[in-house]
C-alpha cells in the first residue's frame, strides 16, 4: 500500500542550491555588480554599455542596451517619481548618466560632465543627490532630477579618488583617497574632518557602515580600519592581511566584518577588531569582490580563480559549493526569489566572453537585518545606510466593469523611496468571489462575475519592500450586467412571451 501511494504521488522537481539556472554571454567583460529593479529586471554594466536583462526562468534575454562610450561602473537605481525607475551610471570617460529603466533612453538633457576620469560608481543620498569622485581628486554633488551640479570639492593633494563614496543617516558623505586619507563631508560640501590614520596604503574601495555608524575600510597595504563617525580611529586590524584589501567589506547582523584580499583570503573580524575566524578562508584566486550576506546567514562571493563560493557564518563551506563559473571581479547580488546573479570575464581579456550567471541559493534575498549586507549596501546600490522607509502601495483608480469582461488591476504606481519593492500581493476583500490571476505581481486580473444588479468588488494590494516593510491600498471594481445580455433577455420576455 505504501509503495503504491508513493508511486502514485505527483513528481515534484526542486531546484538545488548551487545549481546554475542559466548563463548569458554578454560578449563584453563584466566587472561591475548587477543591480535589480523592482520587477526583477537585472541591470548590468559590461565594458562600455549598460544592459537590461530579463530573467525568463530557464534563460536570460536582453531587453535593451545603452552604449555609453567608455567603461561603465556599477549601476545605481532610484524611483523616478512617476511609478518608474531611473538607472544612474558613471563612466571612465568622466560622465554621469541618468537612464530610463523601461527602455534605456536618456533622462537628462545631457550627461553630467566632470572632464576628469571616474573609477567607481556614485552614491545616492535620501534627498536624491548623487555623489561621485574623480581620479583628479574632486568630489561632485549632482542633482538626480536634472543632472545639474550642486557643488564640487577638490582633494587635489591626496592622489585622487578611485573609491565610491557612501552616505550615512545624517547625509554625511565619506570617501577615501589614493593617499590613504579619509574624508567626511557635510551635505552642503563643507569638510567635517579628515584623517590619515597612519595608513600607508591607498583606499581603493568604498567603506561599509556599521549599525553604530562606525566606518570600516581596507587599504592596499593589507590593513582593515574602523573609524568613528567623528573621525576617531577605533582600531586597525592587528593582522596584516596577505594581499591588498581592494574590495569593500560587508557587515553581518551580529557585527562581523567580512573582507577579501588579492591573495585569495577572506577574513572575518569582530567589531572590536579581534578575529572571528581563527584562520581566514582560502579561495582559489584573488578576491576582488564583496561578499553578499544572504537572508539565510550564508556568505556568497566569487574569485578570480573562476569559482563562486558559499560559506556558513563560521567559515565552513556549504554542500554543493563552490560553483564553477569564470574569473570575476563582479560582486554578487541575491533577489528575494533566492536567485544569485554575478558577472564574469575571461582571464586576461579586455573585451570578450563576459557572462551573467543566475545561480540557485537557499536564501530569500539579502540579510535585511544586517547593517551592510552587500556591496553599496542594497539591491539598488545606493551606498547609504539610512533606516528603511516604508513603501507606498497604490492599487490604482476605482473602475467599472461588465459581467464576463476581463478586468485588470494595476499596482505599478506603487513606490518605495529607498530600497525598492520586493513583492506584490493582491487579495479580494469583498463581493462575489473571483479567481485572480498573477496575484503576486503588480498587474493582477480576473473575469468579472455574472450579477443581477450592480455590485462592487473590493481588492487589497500589499507591497513589501527590500527591507521587509509593507504598505496596503484598496481598489473597488463596480460590476454591472452586460447591457447586450439584458437587451436580449428583455426582448425574449417582452415580445416572445406569448409563444408556447
N, C-alpha and C positions, 0 to 999 in steps of 0.2 A: 504493500500500500504506500509506504513512504517513498519507495523508488518511483512508483507511478506518479505520485504528486510532484516529485522533483522533476521528472521528465516532462510533465505537462505544463509546468510553470513557464511563463514567458521568459525569453532570454533577454538579459539586460547588459548593455555594454557600458562599462565605466572607464572614463579616461584615467590614465595613470600618471601620478606626479613624475615629472621629469621627461614626459613624452613630448617630443616636438610635434606640434599640430601642423605647422607649415613653416616654410621659409620662402621669402620673396627676394629674388635677385633684383636689386635696385640698379646695379651696374656702376655705381659710384660708391666710394668708401663712406661708411657711416661712423663718425667719431663722436657725434653728439648723442645725448639721451633723448629718447622719444617722449612726447607729451601726449596725453589722452584727453580728448574732448568729451563733453557731456553725453554725446550719443555713441561713444566708443570709438570714434574715428581716431586713428593714430597719426600724429604729425611728427615727421622725422626729417632732419636735415642730412643731406648726403652731398658732400663736396659743395658745389655752388648752387644747389637747388633745395627747395623745401617741398616735401611730398605729403599729400593727404592719402592715407592708406585705409581701406575698408577691410575689416576682419569678417570674412564670409564663413567662418567656421572651419572649413576644410582648405582654406587658402586666403591669401591677401590679394587685393586688387588696388591699383592706383586710381583714386578719384580725380585728383588734379595735381599738377606740378607747377611750381613757380620758380623760374630761373632767375637768379639774383646776382650773377656775375662774378662772385668770389666766395670763398669758403663760408658756409653758414654754420652758426653755432646753435646750441640747444634752444628750441622754441619756448616761448612763454605765452600762456593763454589767459585771456580775460574776457568777461562779458562785454558786449558792445552796447548794452543799454536798451536794445530793441529785440531781445529774445535770441540773439545770435552770439557768436564768439569772434574775437579777433586774435590772430596769432602775431606776436611780436618777435622778430628775429634780427640779430645783428650779424654783420658780415665782416670778414677780414679787411675788406676794402674801405671800412670806416663808415658804413651806413647802417641805419636802424630803420627797419621796415614794419609797417602795420598791414596785415593781410587778412582778408575776409575768410573765415573758416569754411564757409559754404561753397566758395568757388575759386579761391586763390587770387582774387583781384585785390589791387591796392586800395587801402582805406584812407590814406593821406594823399594830399595833392602831390607830394613828392617825399621821398625818404629823408630822414634826418641825416645831415652830413656832418661828420666830425672832421674830415680832412686828415685823419690820423688812423693808424692801424688799430683794429679791435681784435682781442684774442679770447673773448669769453662772452657769455650771454648776459643780458641785463637782469636787474631785479625790478619787481613791481610792488610799490607800497599800497597801502589800503586806500589811498586817495587817488589812485590812478596815475601816479608819477613813476616813470621808468628811470632807472639809474644805470649808466654804462661807463666803464673806464676804458682808457686807451693806453697803448704801449708808450705813447709820448708823455704819459703821466698826468692826464687830465680826467676828472670825473664830471660827467654831464648829468643834469636832471632834465628830462624831456616829458612834456605833457602827452599822455597816451591818446587823448581825444583828437589832437590835430598835429602832433609831431613837432611842436614848437619848443624851443629851449626855455627852461625856467632860469637856469643858471649853469655855470661851469666853474670848476675849481682846479687850479694846477697843483700837481705834486711833482714838478719837473726835476727836483733834486734827488728823487728816490727811485730812479731806474724804471719808472713806468708801471702800469697796471696790466697784468695779464690774468688776473683772477676776477671772477664775478663778484659783485657786491652782494650784501644781504641787508635786510632791514629788520628792526625789532618792533615790539609792541608800541613804542613811542615814536616810531617813524625814523629813528636814528639809523643812518647808513654806516655800514662797516666795510672796509676794504683794505686788503694788504697790497704791498708793492714788491717789486723785484729786489729791493734792497733789504727786505725783511722788516720794514717799518709798517706798523698797523695804525689805521686812522679810524676815528669816529667823527662823523659829520652830521650836523643838525639838518632837518628837512629844508631849512632856508639856505643851506650851503655854507654856513659858518662851521669852522672846525671846533669840535668839542675837546678832543685830545688826540695826541699821537704818542706812540712809544715804540722804541726799537726792541725792547725786551731782551736785549743781548743776543738777538737772533743773527746768526751768521749766514743763514740760507735765505733764498728767495721764497716768497709766499706766492705760489702759482695756482692755488685753488681757493674757492670760497670757504669761509668758515661755516661752522654749524653752531646754532644757538640752543643752549640747554634750557630746561624748564625754569631755572632761576635767572636766566639772562646771561649766563656765562658763555663766552665765545671760545670755540675750540678750532684750532687750525694747525696744519703741518707746514714744515719748511723743507727746502731742498737738502738741508744738512741732516735730515732724519730725525727731527725733534717735533714733538706734539706739544702745543702750548694751550694753557687755559687762562683766559683773561676776563676779569670782571667788566660789567657794563660801564664802570667808572674809569677803566683803563689800568686798573691794578693787576699786575701779573700774579696769578694764584699759584701756578707751577708750570714747569715744563717737564716733560717725561723723564724719569730717572734713567730710562734706557736710551741708547742711541740706536734708532731703528736701522736695520740693514737695508740701505737703499733710500732713495728720495721719497718724501711724502708729497706726491704731486697730485693727489686726488682729495676731494672733500671728505670729511668724516660723516658718519651717520650716528644718531644717538637713540638708544632704546628707551622704553618706558621706565626702566629701572635706572637710567642714567649712565649706562655703559656706552663708551665711545668706541666705535669701530673704524679703523683706518688701514688702508693697504699701502704697500711700498713698491718701488720699481724693482725690488729684488724678489717680488712674489710672495711676501709675507703679510698676513692680515693680523693686526694687533687688536686686542680688546683691553680697554683701560677704564677703570672706575673713575667717577667724577672727582675723587680726591687724588688722582694721579697714580694710584697703585695698579699693578697688573691684575686683570680679571682672569685671564688665562695664564697658566704657568709658562706656556710656550706659545709663540704665535703659530697660526695655521700656515702651512707652506703650500702654495699653489704651484702649478707647473709653468708659470710665466709671470711676467710683471703685472702688477695690479694698478691700472690707471683709472679704475672705476670706483664709484661709491657704492657700497652695499645697500640694497633696499631691504628694509625690515618688514616682513610680511605680518599680516594680522595673526598668523599662526606662530609668531615669535621667531621664525627662522630667518637666516640671512641668505640673500641671494646676490651673487656677484660673478662677473666674468673676468677672464685672464687673457693676457697677450699670448698665452700658450694655446688658446682656442678651446677653453673649457668654461662651462657655466656651472658654478658650484651652489650647493645649498647646505648650510650648516645649522645645527641647533645652537641655541644661545651659549651652550657650554663649549662650543667649538667642534663637536663631533659631526661627521658627515651624515647626511640624510641618505637613506636607501634609494637606489636608482639614480643617484647623482654621483659625480658630475656628468653633465651632458656635453657631448662633443659638438662644438659649433665651429667658429673660425676665430682668429685673433680679434680682440675687441678692445676699444677704448671707450665704448658706449656704456654708460651706467644704466642698469635695467629699471623698468617700472612694472608694477602689477596692477591690473584693473580689478574691480570688485568681483568679476566672474572667476578670478583666480588665474587668468592668463597673464604670463610674464612676457614682455617684449624687450628685445635687445638687438642692437645693430652691430654689424661686424665689418671687417675689411680683410683683405688678403695681405699676408706678411710682405712688407716691403713695397706694397702697391700704393700708388698715389691716386689712382682713379678707378680701378676696376674691381668687380666682384663683391661689392658691398651687399650684404643681405640683412633683411629684417627677419628675426626669428620670433615665433609665437610658441611658448612652451607652457605646458600644464603644470600647475602647482596645487598644493593643498590649502593655499591661503586665500581668504576672501578679501583681497586687496592689501593695502599697506596698513601698518600698525598705527591707527589713528591716535592712540593714547601716547605714542612716542613723541617727544618734542621735535625731533628732526629725523624722520624715518627713511629719508632718501635724498638723493641729490636735489638741491634747490628746494628742499622741504616737502613739496607736494606734487600731485599729478599735473598741476598747471605750471610747475616750475616758477612760482612767484618769488622764491628766495626770501620769504618773510615768515616770522613765527607769531603773527598776530593770532589772538584767540579766534576760534572758528565762529563766524557769524551764521545765523540761521538762513536757510534758503527761503524763497517766497514762491509758494505754489500759485499757479494761475490756470484754472480749469477752463478758461475761455468764456465767451458770452453765452447767455441763455439762448436757446434756439427752438424752432418749431419743426415738426416732422409729421409725415403721414404714415398711416399703417402700411407695413410692408416695405417701406423705404429704408435705405441704408443710411445710418446716422454715424457721423464721425465726431469724436471728442478730441479736442486739441489742447494739450498741455504744454506746447512748445514755448509759450511765452513765460513759463516758469523760469526763475533765475536764482543764482547763488552769487553773492557779492565777492566771494573769495576763492574757494577751492573747487567749485563746480558741483553739479548734480550727478549723483551716482546711480539713483534708481527712481523709477516711477511706478505707482500702483493705483489703478482705478478700481473702485468698488461701487456697486449700486446700493443706495440707501433708502429708496422709496419708490413705490409704483409697481406696476405689473412686471414680474421678473423677466429679464432678458439675458441672453448669453453674450458676454463681452469677448471680443477678440483683441489680441495684442494689449491686454490689460496691464502688462508690465513695461510698456513703452510710453513715449509722450503722446502717441496717437492711438487711441482705442476706438473700436467701432462695434455696432450691433445693428440688428434688424428691428425696426420699430414694431411693437406687437399690435395685434388687432384690438380695437377698442370700440365700444358702442357710443361713448361720449368722450369729449376731450379729456385727456388725463396727463398730469405732469409726472415725469420720471426724474428722480434725483440721483446724481452721481458725485462721488467724492474722489478727489485726486490727492494722493500723498506723495510728496517728493522727499528724498533723503539725500543729503549732500555727502561729500567725501570725508567729512568729519563725523558723520553719524547723526547730525541734527535733522529734524523733519519739519515739514510745514504742510498744511492741508488747505484745500479750497473746494467749493462745490459748484455744480452747474445743474441747471434744470432744462429738461427737454420736454416740451409740450407736444404730445402726440394726438393727432386728430384722425378721424376716419377718412379714408380716401374718398374724395368727392365723386370720382367717377363710379366707384362701387356704390355709393349712396344713391347716385342718379339711377343706375341700373336697377337697384332694388326698389326704388320708388316707382319707376316705370312698370316694373313687373307687378307690383302690388296694385297700382292705380288703374292701369289700362287693361291688364290681362287677368284681373282678379275674378272676372265673370266666367272665364274659361274653366270648364270642369273636365 
